């Protein structure tokens, strides 16, 4: 996700974006992101094939289970940059474009399944004694326990999936302008996904603000999850602007005006950008309040800071393009370069962590080992 966000920023960089260097960089980040996506997917499949009991243990974990939503979001970043390559660099032709459209529909279905399914897992399954569709072993799927004091911004991850998918749909609808019915259908579905995702995300953001006021920031690596709030706000605003450009392709009744709806979408995007700017300040203050008291060892949680900041920078760039504002253009460039430097820093930290295996930490596996050990000790005592 982080690499995909950087690739999107490179492809939409305002200054001299048509140069050959930016084209090469865009392709480089696309194939690098594709490599990361394929490698992680292969490792994940191998993990649950070799250790199938980890699947249910992961679903029981109130934190680890939330990361399921990163799969369709990572796929969406590939679709986004692939659409840009198809349109700007004339790669693949219409056949490649329609292939991406089919993948987008699959991504939408998976995003909706995860968004609704994870809400189901988080609280509904606790009251159901019967197996449900996600269970593997035939027992109850999860016994997650949540409290406001332990809440983190990771709760947003399943809901952001549909927002990210909606932005991909907006880009595809623009590319499908020559096929009016496909473009109109894609825009309608994308905007519906956007509103569903934003409505849930804003509810959770409100709860998280209450959690910060009442209990303060989390004094662990989860403090970096504060930046995740920039994700639905930044990506939601970007999706608003991209999808608004396609409303002229939808046959509205005479009482509705596409221009009026586009204006409302711009206003909504500006509100989301303003909210994201405020949350960026809050996240920086929360992180600083923790880091000045204790050090947070490097972990995979550092990667969670890149995508949210990246989509916030993307929204800034898009607003600068629409308003033709030099201030926003320079601000978008500063944010973009900052995200790139952050990505470079985390990548350089990740390579040695992979080499010494310190980055491979799975709390649900440790919990499963402890449960197995406790059960074995119980049988031995008996």
Secondary structure, 3 states (H helix, E strand, C coil): CHHHHHHHHHHCCCCCCCCHHHHHHHHHHHHHHHHHHHHHHHHHHHHHHHCCHHHHHHHHCCCHHHHHHHHHHHHHHHHHHHHHHHHHCCCCHHHHHHHHHHHHHHHHHHHHHHHHHHHHHHHHHHHCCCCCCCCCCCCCCCCCCCCHHHCCHHHHHHHHHHHHHHHHHHHHHHHCCCCHHHHHHHHHHHHHHHHHHHHHHHHHHHHHHHHHHHHCCCCCHHHHHHHHHHHHHHHHHHHHHHHHCCHHHCCCCCCCCHHHHHHHHHHHHHHHHHHHHHHHHHHHHHHHHHHCCCCCCCCHHHHHHHHHHHHHHHHHHHHHHHHCCHHHHHHHHHHHHHHHHHHHHHHHHHHHHHHCCCCCCCHHHHHHHHHHHHHHHHHHHC
